[in-house]
């Protein structure tokens, strides 16, 4: 499956699952509040399958798989049969209407907790938070050294690279200094302060991450495997030999070795390698060999394999997974509100908003990484949908809740004229946000 079609497919899966679950929340609570549900639709547009249940609700699957909707008996949409008046939505108490409207975001929150819980039960493989810093980057100037292991960030313990970058990314949005506790290669603990307040304002998170320059540390230049019959083996290299230089050029990790071998062999295939074996320096003369693909020479190799990247898997039992799920939900909720607050106050750039293109790209990438990663992605998007729908913007659930709060205060419903004006304002705000997010997605694509 190509990246484009994969992104489209997983976007449809994501929106289909999450929006349908959101609408099921409205449906389930409406039924328990005595409201008649006329139709529950999975998807929009023309129905490709439908049936009427015993309760009189029409259940259907529609052609456009971008979510779903619930149609309730509502006097604002036409005449209501007097025999069904007690099952009409607007005739219910304001508290029941609040419960029905809040159920959509509430079910998204339940889905978030459940998805995180299942993710932690299955186990999410990740790489360890062992880092390095790009040359001349902010992280390098702050004192990050190759092989540093991040133990905590801002007082919050982190166990994986992804957890570490979640905390860092949130701090980057507000450009606030961040203190890292790290353990170096000499096993000494120290603190490193990233002066994020020195970053220029009004840039998106990708530009900030480039300037920060914090990266996973590549494996050391150790021969984890030595291929028999290849140049390194013929020259006498052993497994666990550490390569410290190529033709006098220093080698500090395997990534550097991968660059130096073809660069130096391109001048001459006769290479002089500096080796550290059992703590003792030795020299080996290796004749690099060009490997061929379909008869075409493509690169110079010596026949050594890199040590595996250190992996960490977050896997818990049911109770600990539930606790971790609740903690992740709370942490991501506070981070989301924190980001929204910083955007409203101008501390964070609105360029960080993403739309359907960005969501589709991440959906495809997370699905390709395995079920636990896709569950985490679904949890985060579900949480975002819950928060977005609770914003006090007319046409969203939060806007309707705002009307009901006003009704509780003034003792009567909001006038129809006020609701119409609110709908227009809400649509304008919503389309503005969608347009900005879409523009940001396109801008990132053009820059990448």
Secondary structure as GFF3:
##gff-version 3
##sequence-region A 1 448
A	DSSP	alpha_helix	3	32	.	.	.	ID=ss1
A	DSSP	beta_strand	37	52	.	.	.	ID=ss2
A	DSSP	beta_strand	58	72	.	.	.	ID=ss3
A	DSSP	three_ten_helix	75	77	.	.	.	ID=ss4
A	DSSP	three_ten_helix	82	87	.	.	.	ID=ss5
A	DSSP	three_ten_helix	89	91	.	.	.	ID=ss6
A	DSSP	alpha_helix	94	122	.	.	.	ID=ss7
A	DSSP	beta_strand	124	127	.	.	.	ID=ss8
A	DSSP	beta_strand	130	133	.	.	.	ID=ss9
A	DSSP	alpha_helix	138	142	.	.	.	ID=ss10
A	DSSP	beta_strand	148	153	.	.	.	ID=ss11
A	DSSP	beta_strand	156	157	.	.	.	ID=ss12
A	DSSP	alpha_helix	161	174	.	.	.	ID=ss13
A	DSSP	beta_strand	178	183	.	.	.	ID=ss14
A	DSSP	beta_strand	189	194	.	.	.	ID=ss15
A	DSSP	three_ten_helix	196	198	.	.	.	ID=ss16
A	DSSP	alpha_helix	205	212	.	.	.	ID=ss17
A	DSSP	beta_strand	214	216	.	.	.	ID=ss18
A	DSSP	beta_strand	225	226	.	.	.	ID=ss19
A	DSSP	alpha_helix	231	235	.	.	.	ID=ss20
A	DSSP	beta_strand	242	246	.	.	.	ID=ss21
A	DSSP	beta_strand	249	250	.	.	.	ID=ss22
A	DSSP	alpha_helix	254	265	.	.	.	ID=ss23
A	DSSP	beta_strand	270	277	.	.	.	ID=ss24
A	DSSP	beta_strand	280	287	.	.	.	ID=ss25
A	DSSP	beta_strand	289	293	.	.	.	ID=ss26
A	DSSP	beta_strand	296	301	.	.	.	ID=ss27
A	DSSP	beta_strand	304	305	.	.	.	ID=ss28
A	DSSP	beta_strand	311	314	.	.	.	ID=ss29
A	DSSP	alpha_helix	318	345	.	.	.	ID=ss30
A	DSSP	three_ten_helix	350	352	.	.	.	ID=ss31
A	DSSP	alpha_helix	356	369	.	.	.	ID=ss32
A	DSSP	alpha_helix	371	390	.	.	.	ID=ss33
A	DSSP	alpha_helix	397	410	.	.	.	ID=ss34
A	DSSP	alpha_helix	416	447	.	.	.	ID=ss35
###
